[in-house]
Amino acid sequence: MKLRLLYHGHCFDGVASAAFFTRFYQTRIRPNAEVNYTGLLHRPGALFDEEMFDADENAIVDFKYSPSERLTWWFDHHQSAFLSAEDEAHFRSYTGDKKYLDTTRKSCTELIADIARTRFNFEDETLAPLVHWAHIIDGALYNSAAEAVELAQPALQLMQVIESVLDDSFVEKIIHLLTTNTLDAVATNHEVQERLQPILAEHRRTLDLIRRESRYARGVVFFDLISEKIEGFNKFIPYYLHPETTYSVALTRGAMRTKISVGSNPFSLRPRTHNIATICERYGGGGHAVVGAVSFGTDEIEKARAAAAEIVAELSAGIV
């Protein structure tokens, strides 16, 4: 028996969801199942093709819905869970017990854990720290921006490796490790720590770049790192450097896409008044009310810059 598990790649919650679902599936559903993984990233154009669903059962966690008849399991918590109204209608017509959406959840891992416990009588206390940290990381429930940026906690160091390492096979190795080890054991694993050191050096370089390139005005921090060849960054750096801001808008460019990242500062004294997912959806992106993103082609730099300027203007409107 084979399971294909598609998950949100290079995302702590996506990896944690994949690890939790694997443990649940191999314990409660198919004890001898062979599980194979595919990391998914948001990008322009089609996100799925039928060839992805190549196993006896196929699951997606922490990522958009597919109406494929070969999709067996689905868990998500994003407002922007559907690529089309037709896809949403397809999900709403489902009457089984293997596909779930709950946009009130801070993390997909938390949703899977709850469904596994209440619907399938599965609970494993060794996974509790994984659920706890997915809730904090994906829900942006840190004690401060400094906690998220200074990365003192082992779980946050693992997060940085998952988000930054370019080797998909190593991310898959982390999933395998999390299915058989505690979160702390995986985070302090010598290979993870070895990978972490150059990532921390790049993290510090990115921190300095954003300090130099970011501009704050009327409640919004904006920076453009397209020319710096940086694919991603710790999303709390803008709030660490500009604690007075309410929102952040950033431009980056990687091998697969040009990206606008939009976020809100959970520590801001000025309340958030915009739904970021709704804004990003207008440009073909999505996310949550508090954080979202839009993907463009690698050759659509000016289009991305124009969209980012519009988003900055919208977020700053009405802010004194």
C-alpha atoms as a printed R data frame, in Angstrom:
    type eleno elety resid chain resno       x      y       z
1   ATOM     1    CA   MET     A     1   0.000  0.000   0.000
2   ATOM     2    CA   LYS     A     2   1.450  3.381  -1.028
3   ATOM     3    CA   LEU     A     3   0.529  6.886   0.083
4   ATOM     4    CA   ARG     A     4   1.591 10.037  -1.763
5   ATOM     5    CA   LEU     A     5   1.668 12.925   0.703
6   ATOM     6    CA   LEU     A     6   1.819 16.409  -0.825
7   ATOM     7    CA   TYR     A     7   2.620 19.174   1.652
8   ATOM     8    CA   HIS     A     8   3.433 22.896   1.757
9   ATOM     9    CA   GLY     A     9   7.156 22.830   1.066
10  ATOM    10    CA   HIS     A    10   9.790 24.818   2.963
11  ATOM    11    CA   CYS     A    11   7.225 25.708   5.617
12  ATOM    12    CA   PHE     A    12   7.402 24.590   9.254
13  ATOM    13    CA   ASP     A    13   3.652 23.971   9.449
14  ATOM    14    CA   GLY     A    14   3.706 22.098   6.146
15  ATOM    15    CA   VAL     A    15   6.529 19.845   7.342
16  ATOM    16    CA   ALA     A    16   4.940 19.375  10.780
17  ATOM    17    CA   SER     A    17   1.596 18.554   9.119
18  ATOM    18    CA   ALA     A    18   3.283 15.953   6.916
19  ATOM    19    CA   ALA     A    19   5.073 14.371   9.888
20  ATOM    20    CA   PHE     A    20   1.953 14.289  12.064
21  ATOM    21    CA   PHE     A    21  -0.223 12.904   9.281
22  ATOM    22    CA   THR     A    22   2.367 10.213   8.525
23  ATOM    23    CA   ARG     A    23   2.451  9.062  12.154
24  ATOM    24    CA   PHE     A    24  -1.351  9.081  12.313
25  ATOM    25    CA   TYR     A    25  -1.769  7.277   8.994
26  ATOM    26    CA   GLN     A    26   0.789  4.564   9.721
27  ATOM    27    CA   THR     A    27  -0.585  4.026  13.230
28  ATOM    28    CA   ARG     A    28  -4.347  4.195  12.715
29  ATOM    29    CA   ILE     A    29  -5.057  3.748   8.977
30  ATOM    30    CA   ARG     A    30  -2.393  1.683   7.150
31  ATOM    31    CA   PRO     A    31   0.370  0.426   9.505
32  ATOM    32    CA   ASN     A    32   2.517 -0.971   6.687
33  ATOM    33    CA   ALA     A    33   2.011  1.859   4.206
34  ATOM    34    CA   GLU     A    34   4.935  3.211   2.203
35  ATOM    35    CA   VAL     A    35   4.773  7.014   2.303
36  ATOM    36    CA   ASN     A    36   6.324  9.179  -0.412
37  ATOM    37    CA   TYR     A    37   6.452 12.966  -0.207
38  ATOM    38    CA   THR     A    38   6.117 15.900  -2.588
39  ATOM    39    CA   GLY     A    39   6.735 19.464  -1.459
40  ATOM    40    CA   LEU     A    40   4.483 22.071  -3.096
41  ATOM    41    CA   LEU     A    41   5.120 25.784  -3.546
42  ATOM    42    CA   HIS     A    42   2.749 28.536  -4.596
43  ATOM    43    CA   ARG     A    43   3.608 29.694  -8.095
44  ATOM    44    CA   PRO     A    44   1.905 31.211 -11.128
45  ATOM    45    CA   GLY     A    45  -0.215 28.853 -13.212
46  ATOM    46    CA   ALA     A    46  -1.451 25.346 -12.469
47  ATOM    47    CA   LEU     A    47  -0.401 23.909  -9.122
48  ATOM    48    CA   PHE     A    48  -1.438 20.294  -9.699
49  ATOM    49    CA   ASP     A    49  -1.461 17.668 -12.401
50  ATOM    50    CA   GLU     A    50  -2.898 14.160 -12.270
51  ATOM    51    CA   GLU     A    51   0.581 12.603 -12.358
52  ATOM    52    CA   MET     A    52   1.170 13.955  -8.844
53  ATOM    53    CA   PHE     A    53  -1.500 11.624  -7.476
54  ATOM    54    CA   ASP     A    54   0.327  8.413  -8.288
55  ATOM    55    CA   ALA     A    55  -0.291  6.226  -5.224
56  ATOM    56    CA   ASP     A    56  -3.030  3.975  -3.872
57  ATOM    57    CA   GLU     A    57  -4.071  6.865  -1.649
58  ATOM    58    CA   ASN     A    58  -3.094 10.526  -2.039
59  ATOM    59    CA   ALA     A    59  -3.155 13.313   0.545
60  ATOM    60    CA   ILE     A    60  -2.582 17.076   0.578
61  ATOM    61    CA   VAL     A    61  -1.798 18.897   3.826
62  ATOM    62    CA   ASP     A    62  -1.460 22.650   4.408
63  ATOM    63    CA   PHE     A    63  -1.992 23.481   0.739
64  ATOM    64    CA   LYS     A    64  -4.729 24.327  -1.723
65  ATOM    65    CA   TYR     A    65  -7.485 21.913  -2.679
66  ATOM    66    CA   SER     A    66  -7.473 19.731  -5.764
67  ATOM    67    CA   PRO     A    67 -10.736 18.322  -7.198
68  ATOM    68    CA   SER     A    68  -8.879 15.266  -8.487
69  ATOM    69    CA   GLU     A    69 -10.885 12.094  -7.944
70  ATOM    70    CA   ARG     A    70  -7.597 10.483  -6.884
71  ATOM    71    CA   LEU     A    71  -7.263 12.788  -3.868
72  ATOM    72    CA   THR     A    72  -8.176 10.796  -0.756
73  ATOM    73    CA   TRP     A    73  -7.240 13.081   2.163
74  ATOM    74    CA   TRP     A    74  -7.058 16.885   2.437
75  ATOM    75    CA   PHE     A    75  -6.421 19.218   5.367
76  ATOM    76    CA   ASP     A    76  -6.037 22.996   5.152
77  ATOM    77    CA   HIS     A    77  -6.607 26.152   7.193
78  ATOM    78    CA   HIS     A    78  -6.038 28.973   4.695
79  ATOM    79    CA   GLN     A    79  -8.707 31.453   3.684
80  ATOM    80    CA   SER     A    80  -7.447 31.092   0.113
81  ATOM    81    CA   ALA     A    81  -7.858 27.318   0.009
82  ATOM    82    CA   PHE     A    82  -9.410 27.051  -3.459
83  ATOM    83    CA   LEU     A    83  -8.098 27.889  -6.902
84  ATOM    84    CA   SER     A    84 -11.619 28.437  -8.258
85  ATOM    85    CA   ALA     A    85 -15.278 28.579  -7.254
86  ATOM    86    CA   GLU     A    86 -15.693 25.214  -8.985
87  ATOM    87    CA   ASP     A    87 -13.040 23.673  -6.752
88  ATOM    88    CA   GLU     A    88 -14.799 25.032  -3.670
89  ATOM    89    CA   ALA     A    89 -18.139 23.659  -4.854
90  ATOM    90    CA   HIS     A    90 -16.476 20.274  -5.413
91  ATOM    91    CA   PHE     A    91 -15.203 20.263  -1.826
92  ATOM    92    CA   ARG     A    92 -18.541 21.435  -0.383
93  ATOM    93    CA   SER     A    93 -20.283 18.511  -2.074
94  ATOM    94    CA   TYR     A    94 -17.962 16.012  -0.349
95  ATOM    95    CA   THR     A    95 -19.723 13.864   2.276
96  ATOM    96    CA   GLY     A    96 -16.887 11.654   3.512
97  ATOM    97    CA   ASP     A    97 -14.627 11.922   6.566
98  ATOM    98    CA   LYS     A    98 -11.199 12.504   5.018
99  ATOM    99    CA   LYS     A    99 -11.237 16.124   3.774
100 ATOM   100    CA   TYR     A   100 -11.245 19.101   6.155
101 ATOM   101    CA   LEU     A   101 -10.979 22.883   6.044
102 ATOM   102    CA   ASP     A   102 -10.999 25.112   9.133
103 ATOM   103    CA   THR     A   103  -9.842 28.686   8.573
104 ATOM   104    CA   THR     A   104 -10.072 29.457  12.307
105 ATOM   105    CA   ARG     A   105  -7.060 27.233  13.032
106 ATOM   106    CA   LYS     A   106  -3.683 28.838  13.556
107 ATOM   107    CA   SER     A   107  -1.920 25.833  12.049
108 ATOM   108    CA   CYS     A   108  -2.798 22.904   9.834
109 ATOM   109    CA   THR     A   109  -0.898 20.591  12.205
110 ATOM   110    CA   GLU     A   110  -3.314 21.567  14.969
111 ATOM   111    CA   LEU     A   111  -6.287 20.783  12.700
112 ATOM   112    CA   ILE     A   112  -4.923 17.351  11.772
113 ATOM   113    CA   ALA     A   113  -4.206 16.561  15.434
114 ATOM   114    CA   ASP     A   114  -7.748 17.490  16.450
115 ATOM   115    CA   ILE     A   115  -9.413 15.494  13.672
116 ATOM   116    CA   ALA     A   116  -7.144 12.510  14.343
117 ATOM   117    CA   ARG     A   117  -8.135 12.601  18.024
118 ATOM   118    CA   THR     A   118 -11.877 13.265  17.715
119 ATOM   119    CA   ARG     A   119 -12.692 11.309  14.539
120 ATOM   120    CA   PHE     A   120 -10.105  8.525  14.510
121 ATOM   121    CA   ASN     A   121  -9.209  8.064  18.199
122 ATOM   122    CA   PHE     A   122  -5.509  8.821  17.591
123 ATOM   123    CA   GLU     A   123  -3.427 10.713  20.118
124 ATOM   124    CA   ASP     A   124   0.334 10.671  20.689
125 ATOM   125    CA   GLU     A   125   1.781 12.895  23.407
126 ATOM   126    CA   THR     A   126   5.267 12.708  21.877
127 ATOM   127    CA   LEU     A   127   3.872 14.839  19.029
128 ATOM   128    CA   ALA     A   128   2.495 17.526  21.361
129 ATOM   129    CA   PRO     A   129   5.595 19.793  21.077
130 ATOM   130    CA   LEU     A   130   5.354 19.629  17.279
131 ATOM   131    CA   VAL     A   131   1.710 20.721  17.402
132 ATOM   132    CA   HIS     A   132   2.566 23.426  19.958
133 ATOM   133    CA   TRP     A   133   5.341 24.986  17.890
134 ATOM   134    CA   ALA     A   134   3.416 24.765  14.611
135 ATOM   135    CA   HIS     A   135   0.658 26.699  16.385
136 ATOM   136    CA   ILE     A   136   3.129 29.381  17.542
137 ATOM   137    CA   ILE     A   137   5.105 29.633  14.298
138 ATOM   138    CA   ASP     A   138   2.247 29.586  11.789
139 ATOM   139    CA   GLY     A   139   0.033 31.664  14.073
140 ATOM   140    CA   ALA     A   140   2.818 34.224  14.668
141 ATOM   141    CA   LEU     A   141   2.208 33.878  18.400
142 ATOM   142    CA   TYR     A   142   5.738 34.754  19.515
143 ATOM   143    CA   ASN     A   143   6.403 36.647  22.707
144 ATOM   144    CA   SER     A   144   8.246 39.292  20.683
145 ATOM   145    CA   ALA     A   145   9.758 39.934  17.268
146 ATOM   146    CA   ALA     A   146  13.152 39.380  18.898
147 ATOM   147    CA   GLU     A   147  12.188 35.793  19.803
148 ATOM   148    CA   ALA     A   148  11.404 35.062  16.153
149 ATOM   149    CA   VAL     A   149  14.504 36.790  14.775
150 ATOM   150    CA   GLU     A   150  17.156 35.814  17.328
151 ATOM   151    CA   LEU     A   151  16.272 32.093  17.005
152 ATOM   152    CA   ALA     A   152  17.352 30.913  20.445
153 ATOM   153    CA   GLN     A   153  14.764 28.104  20.667
154 ATOM   154    CA   PRO     A   154  15.673 24.781  18.962
155 ATOM   155    CA   ALA     A   155  12.261 24.649  17.245
156 ATOM   156    CA   LEU     A   156  12.887 28.075  15.695
157 ATOM   157    CA   GLN     A   157  16.304 26.958  14.487
158 ATOM   158    CA   LEU     A   158  14.638 23.989  12.791
159 ATOM   159    CA   MET     A   159  12.089 26.376  11.286
160 ATOM   160    CA   GLN     A   160  14.910 28.439   9.798
161 ATOM   161    CA   VAL     A   161  16.500 25.342   8.249
162 ATOM   162    CA   ILE     A   162  13.188 24.157   6.784
163 ATOM   163    CA   GLU     A   163  12.467 27.575   5.276
164 ATOM   164    CA   SER     A   164  15.982 28.216   3.994
165 ATOM   165    CA   VAL     A   165  17.616 24.978   2.860
166 ATOM   166    CA   LEU     A   166  17.420 24.545  -0.917
167 ATOM   167    CA   ASP     A   167  17.724 20.753  -0.793
168 ATOM   168    CA   ASP     A   168  14.190 19.291  -0.991
169 ATOM   169    CA   SER     A   169  15.509 15.848  -0.103
170 ATOM   170    CA   PHE     A   170  16.847 17.197   3.192
171 ATOM   171    CA   VAL     A   171  13.452 18.688   4.045
172 ATOM   172    CA   GLU     A   172  11.973 15.257   3.349
173 ATOM   173    CA   LYS     A   173  14.604 13.752   5.651
174 ATOM   174    CA   ILE     A   174  13.435 16.129   8.399
175 ATOM   175    CA   ILE     A   175   9.877 14.832   7.929
176 ATOM   176    CA   HIS     A   176  11.109 11.255   8.292
177 ATOM   177    CA   LEU     A   177  13.047 12.204  11.437
178 ATOM   178    CA   LEU     A   178  10.011 13.921  12.967
179 ATOM   179    CA   THR     A   179   7.909 10.783  12.504
180 ATOM   180    CA   THR     A   180  10.264  8.771  14.734
181 ATOM   181    CA   ASN     A   181  11.932 11.352  17.026
182 ATOM   182    CA   THR     A   182  10.962 14.228  19.294
183 ATOM   183    CA   LEU     A   183  11.010 17.773  17.953
184 ATOM   184    CA   ASP     A   184  13.965 18.756  20.145
185 ATOM   185    CA   ALA     A   185  15.935 15.681  19.083
186 ATOM   186    CA   VAL     A   186  15.454 16.581  15.421
187 ATOM   187    CA   ALA     A   187  16.226 20.284  15.956
188 ATOM   188    CA   THR     A   188  19.494 19.462  17.752
189 ATOM   189    CA   ASN     A   189  20.442 16.670  15.338
190 ATOM   190    CA   HIS     A   190  24.052 17.204  14.231
191 ATOM   191    CA   GLU     A   191  23.151 17.312  10.518
192 ATOM   192    CA   VAL     A   192  20.411 19.875  11.122
193 ATOM   193    CA   GLN     A   193  22.789 21.995  13.195
194 ATOM   194    CA   GLU     A   194  25.480 21.660  10.535
195 ATOM   195    CA   ARG     A   195  23.046 22.942   7.914
196 ATOM   196    CA   LEU     A   196  21.970 25.706  10.274
197 ATOM   197    CA   GLN     A   197  25.336 27.453  10.552
198 ATOM   198    CA   PRO     A   198  25.575 28.879   6.988
199 ATOM   199    CA   ILE     A   199  21.843 29.619   7.130
200 ATOM   200    CA   LEU     A   200  22.374 31.696  10.275
201 ATOM   201    CA   ALA     A   201  25.190 33.567   8.528
202 ATOM   202    CA   GLU     A   202  22.853 34.311   5.603
203 ATOM   203    CA   HIS     A   203  20.111 35.262   8.062
204 ATOM   204    CA   ARG     A   204  22.414 37.862   9.620
205 ATOM   205    CA   ARG     A   205  23.356 39.154   6.141
206 ATOM   206    CA   THR     A   206  19.675 39.435   5.217
207 ATOM   207    CA   LEU     A   207  18.974 41.248   8.467
208 ATOM   208    CA   ASP     A   208  21.631 43.812   7.560
209 ATOM   209    CA   LEU     A   209  20.263 44.115   3.991
210 ATOM   210    CA   ILE     A   210  16.716 44.728   5.180
211 ATOM   211    CA   ARG     A   211  18.000 47.230   7.738
212 ATOM   212    CA   ARG     A   212  19.652 49.107   4.858
213 ATOM   213    CA   GLU     A   213  16.950 48.704   2.180
214 ATOM   214    CA   SER     A   214  13.703 48.979   4.138
215 ATOM   215    CA   ARG     A   215  11.734 52.198   4.218
216 ATOM   216    CA   TYR     A   216   8.979 52.977   6.692
217 ATOM   217    CA   ALA     A   217   6.114 55.391   6.000
218 ATOM   218    CA   ARG     A   218   2.517 55.676   7.214
219 ATOM   219    CA   GLY     A   219   2.323 52.308   8.939
220 ATOM   220    CA   VAL     A   220   4.029 50.232   6.224
221 ATOM   221    CA   VAL     A   221   7.582 48.935   5.871
222 ATOM   222    CA   PHE     A   222   8.569 48.209   2.261
223 ATOM   223    CA   PHE     A   223  11.739 46.709   0.790
224 ATOM   224    CA   ASP     A   224  12.763 45.295  -2.590
225 ATOM   225    CA   LEU     A   225  15.404 42.531  -2.523
226 ATOM   226    CA   ILE     A   226  14.984 41.380  -6.126
227 ATOM   227    CA   SER     A   227  18.493 42.478  -7.118
228 ATOM   228    CA   GLU     A   228  19.999 40.844  -4.026
229 ATOM   229    CA   LYS     A   229  19.211 37.262  -5.146
230 ATOM   230    CA   ILE     A   230  17.494 36.402  -1.880
231 ATOM   231    CA   GLU     A   231  14.564 33.987  -2.208
232 ATOM   232    CA   GLY     A   232  13.235 34.350   1.323
233 ATOM   233    CA   PHE     A   233  13.722 35.980   4.682
234 ATOM   234    CA   ASN     A   234  12.583 35.693   8.278
235 ATOM   235    CA   LYS     A   235   9.185 37.407   8.175
236 ATOM   236    CA   PHE     A   236   9.678 39.047  11.568
237 ATOM   237    CA   ILE     A   237  12.768 41.034  10.589
238 ATOM   238    CA   PRO     A   238  10.661 44.050   9.465
239 ATOM   239    CA   TYR     A   239   8.960 44.217  12.882
240 ATOM   240    CA   TYR     A   240  12.253 43.672  14.698
241 ATOM   241    CA   LEU     A   241  13.775 46.636  12.839
242 ATOM   242    CA   HIS     A   242  10.630 48.801  12.699
243 ATOM   243    CA   PRO     A   243   8.496 48.011  15.764
244 ATOM   244    CA   GLU     A   244   6.338 51.055  14.966
245 ATOM   245    CA   THR     A   245   5.006 49.505  11.730
246 ATOM   246    CA   THR     A   246   1.645 47.807  11.257
247 ATOM   247    CA   TYR     A   247   2.335 46.125   7.897
248 ATOM   248    CA   SER     A   248   5.238 44.908   5.784
249 ATOM   249    CA   VAL     A   249   5.461 44.457   2.018
250 ATOM   250    CA   ALA     A   250   8.526 42.846   0.446
251 ATOM   251    CA   LEU     A   251   9.701 41.813  -3.010
252 ATOM   252    CA   THR     A   252  12.008 38.840  -3.614
253 ATOM   253    CA   ARG     A   253  12.956 36.771  -6.623
254 ATOM   254    CA   GLY     A   254  14.052 33.134  -6.759
255 ATOM   255    CA   ALA     A   255  14.596 30.460  -9.377
256 ATOM   256    CA   MET     A   256  10.875 29.736  -9.736
257 ATOM   257    CA   ARG     A   257   9.055 32.989  -9.075
258 ATOM   258    CA   THR     A   258   9.021 36.656  -8.217
259 ATOM   259    CA   LYS     A   259   7.191 37.049  -4.930
260 ATOM   260    CA   ILE     A   260   5.384 39.729  -2.971
261 ATOM   261    CA   SER     A   261   5.252 38.923   0.753
262 ATOM   262    CA   VAL     A   262   2.682 40.861   2.777
263 ATOM   263    CA   GLY     A   263   2.408 40.700   6.543
264 ATOM   264    CA   SER     A   264   1.028 42.414   9.614
265 ATOM   265    CA   ASN     A   265   2.918 43.130  12.823
266 ATOM   266    CA   PRO     A   266   1.340 41.131  15.682
267 ATOM   267    CA   PHE     A   267   3.040 43.439  18.208
268 ATOM   268    CA   SER     A   268   1.837 46.706  16.669
269 ATOM   269    CA   LEU     A   269   0.060 49.159  18.940
270 ATOM   270    CA   ARG     A   270  -1.973 50.225  15.901
271 ATOM   271    CA   PRO     A   271  -4.572 47.549  15.030
272 ATOM   272    CA   ARG     A   272  -4.650 45.766  11.693
273 ATOM   273    CA   THR     A   273  -7.645 46.944   9.618
274 ATOM   274    CA   HIS     A   274  -7.050 45.029   6.367
275 ATOM   275    CA   ASN     A   275  -7.550 41.376   5.432
276 ATOM   276    CA   ILE     A   276  -4.256 40.547   3.752
277 ATOM   277    CA   ALA     A   277  -5.485 37.341   2.094
278 ATOM   278    CA   THR     A   278  -8.292 39.272   0.415
279 ATOM   279    CA   ILE     A   279  -5.818 41.845  -0.906
280 ATOM   280    CA   CYS     A   280  -3.443 39.154  -2.204
281 ATOM   281    CA   GLU     A   281  -6.281 37.249  -3.864
282 ATOM   282    CA   ARG     A   282  -6.887 40.205  -6.191
283 ATOM   283    CA   TYR     A   283  -3.437 39.596  -7.678
284 ATOM   284    CA   GLY     A   284  -3.769 35.802  -7.868
285 ATOM   285    CA   GLY     A   285  -2.262 35.079  -4.442
286 ATOM   286    CA   GLY     A   286  -3.742 34.400  -1.030
287 ATOM   287    CA   GLY     A   287  -3.009 33.412   2.545
288 ATOM   288    CA   HIS     A   288  -4.536 34.411   5.875
289 ATOM   289    CA   ALA     A   289  -6.077 37.605   7.190
290 ATOM   290    CA   VAL     A   290  -2.749 38.476   8.840
291 ATOM   291    CA   VAL     A   291  -0.242 37.279   6.235
292 ATOM   292    CA   GLY     A   292  -0.215 36.432   2.552
293 ATOM   293    CA   ALA     A   293   1.749 36.370  -0.673
294 ATOM   294    CA   VAL     A   294   1.487 36.742  -4.434
295 ATOM   295    CA   SER     A   295   3.597 34.859  -6.981
296 ATOM   296    CA   PHE     A   296   4.597 36.160 -10.411
297 ATOM   297    CA   GLY     A   297   6.811 34.723 -13.120
298 ATOM   298    CA   THR     A   298  10.550 35.280 -12.840
299 ATOM   299    CA   ASP     A   299  10.315 37.636 -15.836
300 ATOM   300    CA   GLU     A   300   7.423 39.657 -14.364
301 ATOM   301    CA   ILE     A   301   9.504 41.903 -12.138
302 ATOM   302    CA   GLU     A   302   7.910 45.189 -13.162
303 ATOM   303    CA   LYS     A   303   4.428 43.708 -12.894
304 ATOM   304    CA   ALA     A   304   5.268 42.551  -9.361
305 ATOM   305    CA   ARG     A   305   6.715 45.955  -8.466
306 ATOM   306    CA   ALA     A   306   3.589 47.718  -9.715
307 ATOM   307    CA   ALA     A   307   1.358 45.374  -7.685
308 ATOM   308    CA   ALA     A   308   3.508 45.849  -4.591
309 ATOM   309    CA   ALA     A   309   3.225 49.636  -4.933
310 ATOM   310    CA   GLU     A   310  -0.565 49.335  -5.120
311 ATOM   311    CA   ILE     A   311  -0.626 47.114  -2.028
312 ATOM   312    CA   VAL     A   312   1.568 49.552  -0.083
313 ATOM   313    CA   ALA     A   313  -0.746 52.423  -1.055
314 ATOM   314    CA   GLU     A   314  -3.816 50.474   0.024
315 ATOM   315    CA   LEU     A   315  -2.354 49.442   3.376
316 ATOM   316    CA   SER     A   316  -1.099 52.932   4.178
317 ATOM   317    CA   ALA     A   317  -4.344 54.675   3.189
318 ATOM   318    CA   GLY     A   318  -5.956 56.256   6.221
319 ATOM   319    CA   ILE     A   319  -2.915 55.745   8.452
320 ATOM   320    CA   VAL     A   320  -1.498 58.931   9.909
